[in-house]
Amino acid sequence: MALVLKTSEVRASVGSNPTLSVYENPVTDWVF
């Protein structure tokens, strides 16, 4: 649960950074 919230928070924060977005996308999919 904590990982999901943190991942979502990070995704929102890195919305401006395409590099981080690409890196966080697979992580989010894996968590869910």
Secondary structure, DSSP 8 states (H G I E B T S, - for coil): -HHHHHHHHHHHHGGG-HHHHHHHHHHHHHH-
